[in-house]
């Protein structure tokens, strides 16, 4: 094989090689359109649109965990569960020090200088079949308490329901016991920290993380079912 052919083969291989995308390219206009933000939204749509605008103006997330486990918890709105009172969604992210496990194939080219020195566990937390529906307000109370750095007060409930709600609050402080994957996070070329970055240079990450004040703002960049969340640190150990 002559030198010209070798160079051609090398060039083709280089073009075909996969590179991790560090693009901060979440399409906020598409999310605004999905949630109908241009048409005086109300209820969950209004919450989602507010969080999208907060995310757009937010800063880089720099609150690295100082303990072996730190938990962020709060409000999450997804397009497929708007204004339902029989189900409630939560944003729940756990962080721990140390570079996490790569979520992309081994043959993907990466820039290790962009690895974040802590790992994340993203939990799709929800409570369904809420009955009676009056308990929805109690789960919402947990979100309100998180935003204030407080512990929710369930003393208005009977012993059984109060115990149930307290158990829920304690359960979200730690990752599910069956969970063992701590995902690697990377710094984007913009303001976001990326979770589940794409193995294609033109792809889009699964999670985009930014910060505003004491809040973590999180965009779940699914085209089919976009979600947005605001979370507060509720636990460290």
N, C-alpha and C positions, 0 to 999 in steps of 0.2 A: 504494500500500500504506500503510495507516494505521499510526500508532505502535504500536497494540496488536498488530497482526499482526507488525510488525517485531520487537517484543519477544518474541513467541511463537516466531518462527523462530530468533531468537538463543538463546533458552532451550533449544530442541530441539537446536540445533547444539552448545551447551555440554555438554548431557547426553550427546550421542553422541561427543564428542571423547575421544580416548584419552590416558591419562596413564600414565607409567611408574610401576610399583609399586615402592615402596621398603620394602615390608613384610618384616620379618624373620620370615617365617611358615613356615619349613620344619617339616613335621609329624614331629617326632621320635617321637611315639607310634606313628605308622604305620610308621616305619622299624623301631622295636623289634619291632613285630608281624611285619613282613616277615622279619626275621632270627631270629625265635623267641627273643627275648631273655628271655622269662619262663620258659623251660623248660630251664634248665641247659645253655646252648649250649657246644659244643666246637669245636675247630678254627677254621676261618675265621669261623664264626658268632660264636664267642667274641671273636675279634679285632674283628669289626664292632661287636658290642655294647659292647665296651670303648671303641672310638673314638666311638661315639654318645654314651656317657655323658661322655667327655672333652669332646666338642663342646658338650654341654649346659652344662657348667660352665666352658667356656673364656671367654677375654676377647676384646676386639676385636683384630683384626690390625692392627698399627701398624708393621710392619717394612718400610717403604718402601725400594725399591732405592737403594743409594748409588752403584752402578756402572752402566754402560750395559746390562749384562745380569746378572741373578741367577737361579739355577736352584734350584728346590725339587724334591725327589725322595723317594719313599718307598713305603710299603705302601698298597695299594688293595684293597678287598674289594667285589665286586659279587654280587648275588643269583644271577646266572645262571652263576657260575663258582666255586661253593663247593667247596673241598677237592679240586680237580683238580690232578694232578701233571704233566699234559701241557701246561699253560698257566699263566702267571703274569702278573698285572696289576700295574701300577705307577702311582702318582700322580706326575705330572710337570707342573710349572707353571713357566713362565718369566716373569719380571717385568722391565720396563724403565721408566725415568722418562718422564713425559709422558702426557697424557690420551690414551686409546686411541680406536679407531674405534667408533662406536655400532653395536650389534648389533640395533637396533630401527628401524622405519620413520621417515622424516623427519617425518611428521605427528603423531608422538607427543609430547605435552607433557612436558617434563622440568624438573628443578630443577638447574641447572648448579652450584649450591653444593654439591651432593652428589657431584659427579664426583671421583673419586680421581685424584691427580696421578701415577699410574703405570698402565701397561697390562699385560695378561696374555695369555699364550699357553697355553691348556689343551691338553695333549697326552694322547690316549688311548693310553698306552703299554702294550704287552703283548708277550710272547714266547710263541708257540704251537708245537705239535708238538715239545716238548722231548724230545730223545732223545740219549743214554739219559736216563731220568727222574732219574738220580742228579745230573744237572746242575741240577735244580730247586734243590738246596741251594746251588749256586754263585750263582744269581740271588738267592736269599734272603740270601746273604752280602752282596750289594751293598746291600740294604735295611738290614741290621744295621750295615754300615759307615757308611751315611748317618746313621743315628741317633747314631753316636758321633763324627761329624765326621772320619771317617777314609777312607782309600782301601782298597778291598777287596783282599785278598791272594789271588791265584790261583796262587801258586807250587806248590801241591800238584798242579796239573794238568799234563798233558803240553803240549808247546809249542803244538800246534794249538789245543787247547781253551783254554789260557791266553790265547793271542792273541785268540781269539774273545770271551772274557769281558772282556778289557781293552778291546777295540773297543766292546763294548756299553756299558761304563761311560763311556768317552769320548763316545759318541754321545748319551747322555742329558743331557750338560752343556749342549747347545745345541739350539735348536728345529730341527725338520726343515728341510732346505734349501728345500723347496717351500712352506713355511709363510710367509705374508706378512700375516696378519691378527692385529693386536694389539688385543684387545678392551678396550673401556672398562669400567672398574669403577666402582661407585657405593657410597656408604655407605647402609646400610639405616637404618630407624628403630629398630633395636635394636643388637646387638653385631656382627652380620655385615657383611662386605663382600660385595657381590653381583656375580656374573658372569653375563651373560646375563639381566638382569632382564626381567620380563614387561612387555609393552606393554599389559597390562590391569591396572587398579587392584586387581583381586581375584586376579591371577595369582601364580604362584610362579616365582622365579628358577631358572636352571639350576644355578648353583653358589653355595654359601654358604661363606664363608671366615671362620674365627676362629683364635685362637692360644692355645696353652698352653705356657708356657716357650719353648723354642727350636723348637717344632713349629708348622707350619701344619696346621690341621685343616680338612678339606674335605668337604662333603656334596654329592653329586650327587643332586638332588632329583627323580629320575624315579620316577613311580608304578609304571611297568612293571618297571624294573630299577634299583632304588636302589643307590647305591654310597657308600662312605665311605672316606676316605683320611687318612693322617698323613704329613707330608712334612717334610724337614729341608733347610736350605740347603746345597748341596753344591758350588756353583761361583759365582764372580763374576769379571767381566772388564770 
